[in-house]
Amino acid sequence: MSQHEKKLLLKQSLNFDESELVLDLIKAFQNGDDPILKYSGFFLNSDQHKAVFLPFHLSLEDSLTEKDFDALYNQFSKFINSTESSFVKPINGIKMGFYKSAVFPDLSFFIAAPAELNRYTVVKIVFGIILVVSLIAISIFVIYAIIIKKMTTSIDILRSVSKKVAKGDFNQHIFISSKDEIGELSTAFNSMVSQLKESTATIIEQKEQSDAIISCIPDGIIVTTFKNELILANPKAEFIFEFKTDDHRGESIESFIKYKLFEEHAKQLKKKSMFTSEFVYRKPNNEQVFLMSSTIVKNEHKKPIGIVYVFRDVTREKQIEELREGFLRTVSHELRTPLTSVIGFIELVTHDTRNPLDEHQVTYLNTALKEASSLKTLIDDLLDFSHIQAGKTKLNVQHVNIHELVSSVALSLSPLVKAKSLQFKNLIEDKAIAIRADETKLRRILVNLITNAIKFTEEGEISIECNAHESYVEFKVRDTGIGLKKQEQEIIFEKFLQIDHSSTREYEGIGLGLSIVKELVELHNGRIYVESEFGFGSTFVFTLEKKESKKRRLTAA
């Protein structure tokens, strides 16, 4: 169909203005360069002319085969008969879309998209994507070059300065003047280094002070971990055991101090937090006695973190003590024999009926006899205590009935009780209580405790009771005397110590009675302690095993 014929058809189907507008559109589209326009056009569907094909470009009409026209018209017929305003279907590899005109009811648009055009469009899309990706990559590179590079440079500076600070150089600082996060980080880092410098200086100063104090302590000190690995030792400890701390730091002390006492203390510290013992340290030309104390060190959470060993040289004290005890044994022994003779002669003169004495002579002799007897008691205490301390006291273990023994002791001490108008109460109800012990030494324990109670009680009563338990027997000697202060209860059993609250020495004795009691109780593998309230009397409690233990059998042997 020629162009002239198409114009006539348009004018027949449309009014003049409408046909001229459509012809102008066709003419305008024919001059366009878009490939899609070459495959697009109108369909005229008036009452006079059914489905007249009006392409924008004549080349499309020439390029379509008869088969293509048939397919195109079939699709258009379906579109016209449908109620849809648009319709897209492929026609022989060409996507063709139909759209009804809202202005001209008898006209319908169609737009074709051949496969080549689709490929061309895909190429453009891919190229556009590549272009966008390239732009993004370039942008990222620019950001890295401008921002990331600045950050990495700042981080490198931080890393470099941190390494120097880690090695102890606290004079390092970071100079970054930016106001961003890196700048804030550098400011915080500089503040941290300053605080660390001050804290380290304080710690070093305290360590130097501690080292100076430990070095000046005359006793040997060794500090280890809880596994006995050496941490530090003062010069005294290094001198005693002949080692250098710097050569053995971190090593087990058993590896360079060949002494089994450390192992013994380590075992004891698993049961208790503190342990003390004496040992003799022998060198080729020297022998020293040390008092070794070990204490567990705990942190604020009460978790053991180490052990402190303290070595005190008590060689001199031991030598003095041995000299004193030797002197006391010698003097006591030399005095005992003549003193016994003096007592015997005084008693002989006192009871001599052939030459009666007057009242004054009897008084003088009785006073001398009393003082001589007191002196003999003191000498006996000294000798007994010396024997116990020397380990020469043996136990003669036998079956002992407690009620009978206490009754016998009470009878022998009844004159002392009556002399001070006191009351003595035997509160032992079970007369069958018995133990295996040295009766003589058990009697000495009871006599000393009851005599001590009588001495320090001015009025009231003294009582004794005994209670049998499953494996031991418990004795209690109670009085209503002057009592003991809290601090006195801890030292009352020390030798040569007697509590006297009077301004003048009111109570006789040299302070060995309770010390002998303690030694004899421990010789029986028992224990003794005191319960007291000052001004309200005291209660001395001691326990003895019912049966003879292996340790006591060895002692008795």
Number of C-alpha atoms within 10 A of each C-alpha: 10 7 10 8 10 16 16 12 16 22 17 14 19 19 10 11 10 15 19 15 11 18 18 12 13 19 13 11 18 18 12 13 9 10 12 13 21 21 21 23 24 23 21 23 18 17 9 9 13 12 18 17 19 23 22 23 19 16 11 16 16 8 9 12 11 9 11 15 14 12 15 19 16 12 19 22 14 12 21 19 8 11 9 12 13 16 18 15 16 15 18 13 11 17 15 21 20 24 20 20 14 10 8 13 12 19 24 24 17 24 19 23 21 19 13 11 14 13 11 12 13 12 12 12 12 12 12 12 12 12 12 12 12 12 12 12 12 12 12 13 13 13 12 14 11 11 11 14 13 13 14 12 11 19 14 12 16 19 12 13 18 19 11 13 17 9 8 13 13 20 12 15 18 18 13 16 11 10 9 9 10 17 16 14 16 21 16 13 17 18 13 13 18 16 13 15 17 13 12 14 12 12 12 12 12 12 12 12 12 12 14 12 11 19 17 12 12 14 18 23 23 23 20 23 19 17 13 20 19 22 20 22 23 22 21 20 23 16 11 15 15 11 15 15 17 11 8 16 15 15 17 16 20 15 10 12 13 10 13 9 15 17 13 12 20 18 12 15 17 10 9 11 14 17 18 14 13 15 13 13 13 10 10 5 5 7 11 15 19 20 16 21 17 23 19 21 18 14 9 6 6 8 10 14 13 19 25 20 22 19 23 18 19 17 15 11 11 14 12 12 12 14 12 12 19 13 12 16 19 13 14 19 15 12 14 18 11 11 17 13 11 16 18 13 13 16 14 11 15 18 13 11 9 7 9 12 15 8 8 9 12 15 13 11 17 15 12 15 19 13 13 17 16 14 16 19 14 18 21 15 20 22 20 17 23 19 15 16 13 11 11 10 16 16 19 15 20 12 12 17 16 23 19 14 17 20 12 13 15 20 11 12 15 14 11 14 22 11 9 14 13 18 15 19 13 15 13 18 11 13 10 11 17 18 21 18 23 20 19 13 20 20 16 17 21 20 19 18 22 23 16 15 26 24 16 19 21 14 15 14 19 23 18 22 19 22 15 17 11 7 9 14 20 18 20 20 20 23 27 22 24 20 22 21 13 12 8 14 17 12 12 18 22 15 16 13 16 19 16 13 11 8 6 7 10 10 13 10 18 13 18 21 26 20 19 25 23 21 19 22 19 16 22 26 17 17 17 18 14 17 14 21 15 13 12 12 21 24 23 18 19 21 22 24 21 18 15 17 13 10 11 19 13 10 18 17 9
